[in-house]
Amino acid sequence: MIIGSGPAGYTAAIYAARANLQPLLITGFKKGGIPGGQLMTTTFVENFPGFPDGIIGPDLMDLMKTQAIRWGTKLLEVDADQVNLNQHPFKIKTLVQTITSNSLIIATGASANKLGIPSEKKFWSNGISACAICDGATPQFRNEDLAVVGGGDSACEEAVYLTKYGSHVHLLVRSNQLKASKAMSDRVEANKRITIHWETELIDVEGGNWIEKLIVKKIDSCSKESIKVKGLFYAIGHTPNTDLFKGQLSINSHGYIKTDPGRPETSVNGVFAAGDVADHEWRQGITAASSGCKAALAAERWLSQRNLSSLIERKNIEPAITQKPDDLVTSSEENFQFNSLWQKGSYALRKLYHESSNLILVVYTSPNCGPCHILKPQLKRVIQELKSDVQGVEIDIDEEEDIAKQAGVNGTPTVQIFLKKELKIEWKGIRQRSEFKEEIMNLLS
Ligand SMILES: Cc1cc2nc3c(=O)[nH]c(=O)nc-3n(C[C@H](O)[C@H](O)[C@H](O)COP(=O)(O)OP(=O)(O)OC[C@H]3O[C@@H](n4cnc5c(N)ncnc54)[C@H](O)[C@@H]3O)c2cc1C
């Protein structure tokens, strides 16, 4: 069993599935991030090998998921709520069932700490990032003033790194000294392209579609100031998602699962850790994926040495070729199908809104929106399960801005459900599939 669906979890799943172990992967839902992990919250990933032109984070995670499923991974889209590693087989409790497993791979990642300022959500990935190494080279940041929040080693490192791209970097530090090592602090203080704003607290950010300025407060005088920037980077630490395992596994002084350097074994036999949950240093998609591979190979070896693996037999040696996760064509007069369960675009929306007596789910999405990648397959599955009386239409708000404006949609994912032209309900964000199904069934009854 694998807990976590970031690059570490899915890579472990691909290797375990190809070894005919048919792994069960608990994707997570709300605790410690969303299904697909941290890369679901970013736009372009430019440093994952194999994608020379870059790839949108959620698209990369869709591909990893599809690859894991293709080889036989089973997914459970819930959080792991409790684990018992003091007995063998291990027990993992979730909302829907308690599962026992002879071996466990923990890939629950880490969450970048956020400040929770009022406009954070609006500007996340639109100027605010938690990863300078990942996002620093974004064109919008080039030759612009940028800012970093934090006073530790990471903040200093990021500030220096960002001087490669930005014209100037403002480092916002709450106290009157840096917590970074002396050498690092000296480098930052000596760098003419970095201004340190001591005893300064970030209150909010402002802008149009992209961040334009910071609103900061001087801690001693409480006076407010604004600083013009086109990029803001949080370097206020990460919290590894290890709460579930505290008291059962060795955890290091930073809160990460302890393993020997470069190895996946934890302090409990048969339990392996991969990705950011056991790595406070490198924290990249590729390093997480590589450690997921090691964890799966180690788990396979561990199980087979003890005769604990029950291998599945494949009817077809080669699994079927997968469909690309999202290659839906926008409906037009030529290809619109009145009874199709799921279509895309304003043409289909208008036709169904005016002419269908079914419940119409209008799903507003955008290509970079990670939660949209989770919501769409959930709703498609609910509609397929209900078989009739419900149809879905997807509207990409980047492509069809006017439709979104008319509908009063200001964020994705948003779902509006209509019956005979009447708006019955509006949902924002993601929820468990069972919750969506129940509400739709209530509307149908
Ligand atoms: C904004 C941003 C941009 C980034 N850009 C890049 C980039 O361009 N290139 C790059 O290489 N790296 C980038 N990174 C870093 C990269 O995302 C991480 O290093 C990588 O995702 C770590 O993978 P992981 O599998 O260890 O964990 P994560 O991606 O953190 O995934 C953890 C998974 O565990 C699940 N989980 C947590 N708790 C539970 C639980 N209790 N039960 C079940 N599941 C649980 C979560 O739902 C999630 O699915 C970026 C990070 C951020 C935040």
The ligand as a MOL file (V3000), in Angstrom:
LIG
                    3D

  0  0  0     0  0            999 V3000
M  V30 BEGIN CTAB
M  V30 COUNTS 53 58 0 0 0
M  V30 BEGIN ATOM
M  V30 1 C 4.1940 26.0320 -5.9750 0
M  V30 2 C 5.1910 24.9110 -6.1600 0
M  V30 3 C 5.8300 24.7850 -7.3630 0
M  V30 4 C 6.7330 23.7370 -7.5490 0
M  V30 5 N 7.3320 23.6230 -8.7740 0
M  V30 6 C 8.2040 22.6120 -8.9790 0
M  V30 7 C 8.8420 22.4680 -10.2500 0
M  V30 8 O 8.6510 23.2840 -11.1660 0
M  V30 9 N 9.6720 21.4130 -10.4190 0
M  V30 10 C 9.9150 20.5080 -9.4250 0
M  V30 11 O 10.6450 19.5480 -9.6520 0
M  V30 12 N 9.3500 20.6430 -8.2120 0
M  V30 13 C 8.5050 21.6680 -7.9610 0
M  V30 14 N 7.9380 21.8240 -6.7330 0
M  V30 15 C 8.2790 20.8570 -5.6860 0
M  V30 16 C 7.4970 19.5540 -5.9010 0
M  V30 17 O 6.1420 19.8590 -6.0700 0
M  V30 18 C 7.6590 18.6080 -4.7310 0
M  V30 19 O 9.0200 18.4050 -4.4670 0
M  V30 20 C 7.0170 17.2570 -5.0370 0
M  V30 21 O 5.6640 17.4270 -5.3760 0
M  V30 22 C 7.1240 16.3110 -3.8530 0
M  V30 23 O 6.4670 15.1520 -4.1870 0
M  V30 24 P 5.9160 14.1260 -3.1090 0
M  V30 25 O 5.3120 13.0210 -3.8730 0
M  V30 26 O 6.9760 13.8130 -2.1300 0
M  V30 27 O 4.8210 14.9080 -2.2710 0
M  V30 28 P 3.5960 15.8670 -2.6470 0
M  V30 29 O 3.6280 16.3390 -4.0270 0
M  V30 30 O 3.5790 16.8520 -1.5380 0
M  V30 31 O 2.3490 14.9050 -2.4890 0
M  V30 32 C 1.9630 14.4180 -1.2500 0
M  V30 33 C 0.7040 13.6180 -1.3990 0
M  V30 34 O 0.3790 13.0130 -0.1360 0
M  V30 35 C -1.0040 13.1680 0.1000 0
M  V30 36 N -1.2660 13.1150 1.5440 0
M  V30 37 C -0.8180 13.9100 2.5340 0
M  V30 38 N -1.3360 13.5160 3.7190 0
M  V30 39 C -2.1030 12.4160 3.4640 0
M  V30 40 C -2.9070 11.5490 4.2490 0
M  V30 41 N -3.0560 11.7120 5.5420 0
M  V30 42 N -3.5630 10.5510 3.6210 0
M  V30 43 C -3.4350 10.3430 2.3030 0
M  V30 44 N -2.6870 11.1260 1.4980 0
M  V30 45 C -2.0470 12.1570 2.0750 0
M  V30 46 C -1.3580 14.5290 -0.5230 0
M  V30 47 O -2.7350 14.5970 -0.8160 0
M  V30 48 C -0.5130 14.4610 -1.7990 0
M  V30 49 O -1.2050 13.7460 -2.7660 0
M  V30 50 C 7.0130 22.8280 -6.5130 0
M  V30 51 C 6.3600 22.9700 -5.2920 0
M  V30 52 C 5.4470 23.9920 -5.1040 0
M  V30 53 C 4.7330 24.1090 -3.7810 0
M  V30 END ATOM
M  V30 BEGIN BOND
M  V30 1 1 1 2
M  V30 2 1 2 3
M  V30 3 2 2 52
M  V30 4 2 3 4
M  V30 5 1 4 5
M  V30 6 1 4 50
M  V30 7 2 5 6
M  V30 8 1 6 7
M  V30 9 1 6 13
M  V30 10 2 7 8
M  V30 11 1 7 9
M  V30 12 1 9 10
M  V30 13 2 10 11
M  V30 14 1 10 12
M  V30 15 2 12 13
M  V30 16 1 13 14
M  V30 17 1 14 15
M  V30 18 1 14 50
M  V30 19 1 15 16
M  V30 20 1 16 17
M  V30 21 1 16 18
M  V30 22 1 18 19
M  V30 23 1 18 20
M  V30 24 1 20 21
M  V30 25 1 20 22
M  V30 26 1 22 23
M  V30 27 1 23 24
M  V30 28 2 24 25
M  V30 29 1 24 26
M  V30 30 1 24 27
M  V30 31 1 27 28
M  V30 32 2 28 29
M  V30 33 1 28 30
M  V30 34 1 28 31
M  V30 35 1 31 32
M  V30 36 1 32 33
M  V30 37 1 33 34
M  V30 38 1 33 48
M  V30 39 1 34 35
M  V30 40 1 35 36
M  V30 41 1 35 46
M  V30 42 1 36 37
M  V30 43 1 36 45
M  V30 44 2 37 38
M  V30 45 1 38 39
M  V30 46 1 39 40
M  V30 47 2 39 45
M  V30 48 1 40 41
M  V30 49 2 40 42
M  V30 50 1 42 43
M  V30 51 2 43 44
M  V30 52 1 44 45
M  V30 53 1 46 47
M  V30 54 1 46 48
M  V30 55 1 48 49
M  V30 56 2 50 51
M  V30 57 1 51 52
M  V30 58 1 52 53
M  V30 END BOND
M  V30 END CTAB
M  END
